[in-house]
Amino acid sequence: MAFSSAAVAGLAGANIAIFNVIASADADTGGTVTHGLTLPGGVAIPAPASILAIAVPIVQTTAALSLWAVTGKSATTITLTKATTTGSGGAAAQLFLIVILPHTIIQ
């Protein structure tokens, strides 16, 4: 199974997207989040290396047990993986996924 994610309303911008990540079962060991970010003018991101993705625990006890990690980036998605099959089972978001593009001056 994969986890679910939802954009956090009101916190998105031209260079940033924030998502709640929910793993409702211990077997939810990973998946991808489509970030939807582009360069000015709707130009696709040429190199995923220019994307910064940070997983920040919200519920420390469950997120820490799950050992979440950002394990992949592409021009359109971020891959998250849990190192263990424990610590899930909550209906609330376990972590924020913050996806940031560098400022256009340095792109």
N, C-alpha and C positions, 0 to 999 in steps of 0.2 A: 504494500500500500504506500501511498505517498501522502505527505502532509497537505494542508490547505493553507492558502495565503490570501490576504486581503489588503489592499492599499489603505493606508491611514489617511482619512479625509482631512483636507486642510493643511497637510504637511508636505505636499508635493510641490515641486517647482520645475523650472526649466532644466536644472542640473542635478536635481535630487528626487528620489522616490523612496518612500518608507512603507514597509509592509509588516503586518502582524503575521506571524507564522504559528500555526496550530497543528500539533500532532496528536490526534485523539486516541491513538492506540500505540502501544509499545512497539508494534511491528512497523510503524510508520518511520522508516529509517532514512528517507531522503526524497528528494524531488527537485523540481526547478520552479523558479519564480520568473515570470516575464516582466521585466522592468519597464519597458516602453519608452526608454530615454533615447533621444536622438540629438544630433548636433544641430546648430541653427539652420533653419530652412528645411528641416525634416531629413537631413542627410544622415544616413546610417553611420554608426560608430565603426571606424575602420579597423581598430585594434582593441580587443577586449582588455589589453594591458592598461589602457587608459581609464578603466572603470575601477573605482574603489568600492568594495562591498564589505560591510561590517555586520556581523551578527551580534546583537546585544541582548543578553538575557533579561526578560521582564520578571518572570517567576524564578528566582534564583535556585530554589531547591530542585524543581523539575528540570530546568534548563541545564543546570550543572550536572545532574545525573545523566542527562542525555548526551552531553559532550558534543553539542552542535558545532559544525565548522563549515565555512565557505570552501567548497572543493572544486569549483569550476566557474568560469565566466565566459560569456560569449557576447556578441554585439547585441543580443536581444534577451538573454536569460542569465540568471545566476543559479548555480547548483548548490544546494545545501545537503549535508549528510550528517546523520547521527552516528557517533562511534559505538554506541551501545543500544541495546533494544530494551532499555529500562527508562523510567523517568517520564514517560508520557502518560496519556490517559486523562489529561485534563481538557476540559472544554474551552478554557480560556487560552489566549495567546501566550506562548512560552517565550518568544523572543521577537525583537524588532529586527528586520533586515533593512539596513540603510544602504542605498545604492547612490553613489555620487560620481558625476562626471567632473573633470577638471574645468576650471573657468575657461571661457573661450579664448582668452588672451594666450593661454599656453597650449591650446589644442592644435 
